[in-house]
Amino acid sequence: MMSKYEIIIYWSHDDNAYIAEVPELAGCMADGPTASEAVKNVEKVIQEWIETAAELGRPIPEPKGRLRYA
């Protein structure tokens, strides 16, 4: 399932991997050997982030509808 949250992708020399961050969901990020793998991994993390926030009764930000990838 594709989320509607903005995802920022960049190469990390320190991690030797692509990093995919979701700015609207604090601390939500994943990595991968390719940009597409990083996006695939972060989609799973987004769902886990939302499920955890719901279980803890924390607010879940609505996607702001900006760029899909940056």
C-alpha positions in Angstrom: 0.0 0.0 0.0 1.4 3.4 -1.0 1.1 6.1 1.6 0.4 9.7 0.8 3.2 11.1 3.0 6.1 13.0 1.5 9.3 10.9 1.4 12.8 12.4 1.1 15.4 10.1 -0.4 19.2 10.7 -0.2 22.4 8.7 -0.3 24.3 8.4 3.0 28.0 7.9 2.8 28.1 7.0 6.5 25.6 4.2 6.1 26.6 3.3 2.6 22.9 3.1 1.7 20.0 5.2 0.5 17.9 6.7 3.3 14.2 7.4 3.0 12.7 9.8 5.5 9.1 10.8 6.2 9.3 14.4 7.7 5.6 14.4 8.8 6.1 11.3 11.0 8.8 12.0 13.6 11.6 9.5 13.5 10.1 7.6 10.6 12.8 6.4 8.2 14.3 3.4 6.5 17.3 2.5 4.4 18.1 0.3 1.4 20.9 -0.5 -1.1 18.9 1.2 -3.8 16.5 4.2 -3.8 13.5 1.9 -4.7 14.4 -0.5 -1.8 14.6 2.3 0.6 11.1 3.5 -0.5 9.7 -0.1 -0.2 11.2 -0.4 3.3 9.9 3.0 4.5 6.4 2.1 3.3 6.4 -0.8 5.8 7.8 1.5 8.5 5.1 4.1 7.8 2.4 1.5 8.4 4.2 0.3 11.6 4.5 4.0 12.8 0.8 4.6 12.3 -0.2 1.3 14.0 2.0 2.1 17.0 0.7 5.6 17.3 -2.9 4.4 17.2 -2.2 1.7 19.8 -0.6 4.4 22.1 -3.5 6.9 21.5 -1.1 9.4 19.9 -2.2 11.7 17.1 -1.5 10.6 13.5 -0.8 13.6 11.2 -2.8 13.8 8.0 -0.6 13.8 4.9 -0.2 17.3 3.6 -0.2 16.2 0.0 3.2 17.6 -1.0 5.6 15.7 -3.2 5.5 11.9 -3.2 9.3 11.8 -3.4 11.9 14.6 -3.1 
